[in-house]
């Protein structure tokens, strides 16, 4: 069911699952942020200083990924120039184990989906599709009561209008604006891309999908940013008998840029996973940070795919 909404009604929906802090509380941590705006001005969002940028022009779909971190809150923004952007909404995968609340909606010319998680911490995922672009905004924190959560969500603008009404986002309307076309990859991202594929210290482990458990989350750490992995590989060969499947890869990422361990969780046999295993070693990343210093971390890459004789690795 598609819900036609105005921003006020979306705000009522989200506030039912998020503790939005009062404007005066958010002001206590107010610092100047930067507004990132699409070239056609249909989308914008304000991000805290020091955010990372990855400009990926390696495929026909030009992709910009931005990761910011402030006061224990992580925000990830993806902007993709895409022919069938609205078709991507049907491919969004929801973490059912975290008791999600999902809403499909239309906002002006945008079609979208919001997914709110309140178990194992707080997470708000927003997926948006216009005629030619696909946007996603993910905000994660230990709690939805952290002031920056409201500030990030309320800074989103669609077609020049607030996506969610609230005083926390109004101060960022006058923030410095940077257009998407002016973005360049951050020095840390360039350094990671220039490195050879990360050295894998141990053999890849294979476990059944039912034994998978998420990495623990430390909200004092800015998560690692993966800038190249198996999803950038063009095609992975699979047996013709395999029509679709699910795979989760858990990486132990070291502060020095090496990989400590890779574990595959899947119900496919190992021979079918060989192409994925070879591609998984191509990972490149910017290490996680705590207070500006690199630290070891764990991250998971979920993969869903469809197959004929080859499969294009799908990621949302």
N, C-alpha and C positions, 0 to 999 in steps of 0.2 A: 504494500500500500504506500503510495507516494503522498506525502503531506505537503500541501501548499501553505507556506508560512511567511509571516513577516518576522523581522528580527525580534520583536517583542515576545512572540510566542516561542521562538527558539530559545530565547533567554529563559523563559519559564520552564521549558523542558530541561535545559542544562542545569539550572539552579536547583532542580529537584534532586540532582545527583552530584552536585558540586557545592561545597561551602564557599561562596564568593565573599571575599573579605570586604569590609566597608572601605569606602574611598579614602577616608582619613588614615586608616591603617596602612593601605598601600602606599600612601605618600611618604611614610617613614623611610622607605627604602628607594625612593625615587631617584633615579639617575638617568642621564640622557641615553636614549636608545636610538637605533637607526631604523628608519622605515624602508623596507624592501618593497618595491612596486613593480608589477609587470609592465612590459613595454607599452601595452595598450591601456594601462591604468585600471583594468578590471579587477585586479587583486592586489592587496598589500597587507603587510604585517610588520610590526615593530619587533626588533630583536636586540638583546643586550649586547653591550660592547664585547669585543673579543670573539665573536662568533666565527666559526670555520666555514669556508666556502669550497665546494668542489664543482668545477665546471667540466662537464663531460660531453664532448662533442664526438665521441667515438662511434656513435650510431646515428641513424637518420633521425632519431628522437632526441633532440637537444635537451639535456637534463642539467638542472642546477640543484645541488643539495646543500643545505645550510644547517649547521648544528650550533646551538647556543647553550650556555649554561650560566645560571645565576642563582645564588642562594638555595642550592639543592634542587633546582628545577631545570630539567633538560627539555629543550625544544628542538624539534627536527622539522625542517620545511623542505619539501621537494616540489620543484616546478619543472614540468615536462611539456615541451611542444609536441603535440600529438594529434594525429589525424582523427582517430576514433576515441577521443578522450572520455566520452560518456560511457563507452563500452567497458572502460576500466572499472567502473563502479561495481559492476556485476562480478568482478574477480577479486574484490576485497575479501580477505580472509579474517575471520573474527576468532579471537581466543576464547572459546566457549568455556574453558576451565576457570575463567576469571569472572564469571557471571556478568557478561556484558549487557548493556542497555543500548539498543540500536534504533536509530531513526533515519529513515530516508526522507528527503525533502527537496523542494525546489525553492530557490531564492532568486527572484528575477529571472535572468537567463541561465543561471547556474543550477545544475542538478548536483545533489550531494548526499552524503551519508555521515552521520556522527556515531561514534562508538565510545561509550563511557565505561571505564573499568574502575571499580572501587575496592576490589580484593587484591591483596599483595601490593599495596600502595595505590596511588591514584594515577590514572592515565586517561587522557582525552585525545582521541584520534578523529580528525576531520578530513574528509575526502571531498574534493570539489572538481567539477568538470564543466567547462564552457565548450563552445563550438570547436576550439582548436587547442586548448590547453588543459592540463591535468595538474591539480595542486593537492598536496597533502600537508597537514599540520598536525604534529604529535607533541603533546605536552605531558611530561611525566614528573611526578614528585612523590614524596612520602605521603603527602596529604593534599587535598584540594584546598585547604585553608591557607596555604602559603601565599602571601600577597602577590607574588609574581605570576602565579597561575591565572588569577583574574586579569592581571595586566596584559599578559600575553594573549589570552583568548579575546579580551575586549578590544585589543588593538587591530584585530582582523577587519579589513574593509573589503566589501564586494560591491563593485560598480559604484564606488565612492561612499557606500553606506555602511554603518557598523553592522557586522555580522551578529554580534551580541551587544546589547545596550549595557552601558555601565560607565560610571565615572572613572574607573581605573584606567581605561584606555584613552580618555579624552586628552590627557596631557601629551600623548605621543602623536597627536594629529599634527603638531608643529615640528616633529622630529625631522632631522636631516633625511632627505629622500635619496635613495640609490636605486636606479633602474636596473632591471635584470640584465639588460644588455651590457651594462657597465661592470658587472661582477667578474672578478678574476679569481682563480684558485688561490687559496691561502698558501703562504710559504711552506707551512707544515704539510699541506696536501701535496704540493709539488715535490717536496723532498721524499714523501712516501711513494709517490708514483715513479720517481726516478730510481728508487732502490730496486735491486733485484728482488725476485719473489722471496718472501720471508722464509728463512730456513726453518724447517720443521724438525724439531729435536727428536721426536719419537714417531713410531709407526702409527698410521691411522687406525683407530679403534672402530669396531662395528658392533652396534647394540640394537636390540629390537625397539621399535617405536614406542611400545608400551612402557619401556623403562626410562623414557625421557623425563628429565626434570629441568626446569628453567634455571638459568644462572641466578644467583642471589644478586639483589640490587643494593648498591651503596650510594645513597643520594648525596654523599659528600664528594663524589667523584664525577667529573665530566666523562661520560662514556667514550670508549674508543670509537673512532670514525673509520669505518671500512670504506676505502676508496676504489678498490678493485678486488673482485672475488669471482667465483665461478659464474655468477650471473652476467658477467661481462664476456664470458666465453660464448662464441657464436652458436655452436650446436654441440650436444652431447649425444653420442650414439647409444641407442637402447634396443633391446630385442623387439621384433615386431609384435610379439605377444603382449607387450606392456602398453596399455592404453593410457593410463594415468597413474599418478602415484604421489606420495608425500615423503619428504625427506627433511630432517632437521640436523643441522651441523653445529656442533658446539666447539668453539675455538677458545683455547687458553692463550691469550695475547700478552706478550711480555713487554715490559717498559722499554726494552732496548730494540724493539721492532721485530723480534723473532717470535715464533709460534711454539709454545710449549707442548701442546697436544691438540689433536683434532679427533673428535668422536662423531661418527655417523649414526643416526638413529633412523632406521627404516625397516620395513618388512620385506624389502626386496633382497634377493640373494646377492652375495658380494660380487659375483661376476658382472651382474647388471649395473653395479655401482662403480665399476672401475673408471669409467669416463668421468663421473662426478668426483671420484677420489683424486684423479690426476688434476682436474681443474681446480679443486679446492686448495691445492698447494700454491696457487697463483695469488693468494690473498695479499693485499697491501693495505696498510692501515696507519692512522695517526693514533698513537698510544693514548690510553686514558690518562687523565690528569687529576691530581688532588693538590689544590693550592699552587698551581703552576708547575708542579713536578710530575713527570711521567710515572705511572704505576702499572703493575700487572692487573689484568682484568679478564673477565670471561664474557663472551658474547655468543649469541645464537643467531644463525641464519636459517630461516624457514624457507623451504622450496616446495612449490606445488607445480606439477607439470602435466602436460598432455603429450601423447606420443603417437607417431605413425611409424616411420622407420627412424626418424630422428626426433628429438624434442628440443624445442626452444625453451630455455630455462625462463620461467615466468617469475617476476617479482613485482610486488605492489609497494 
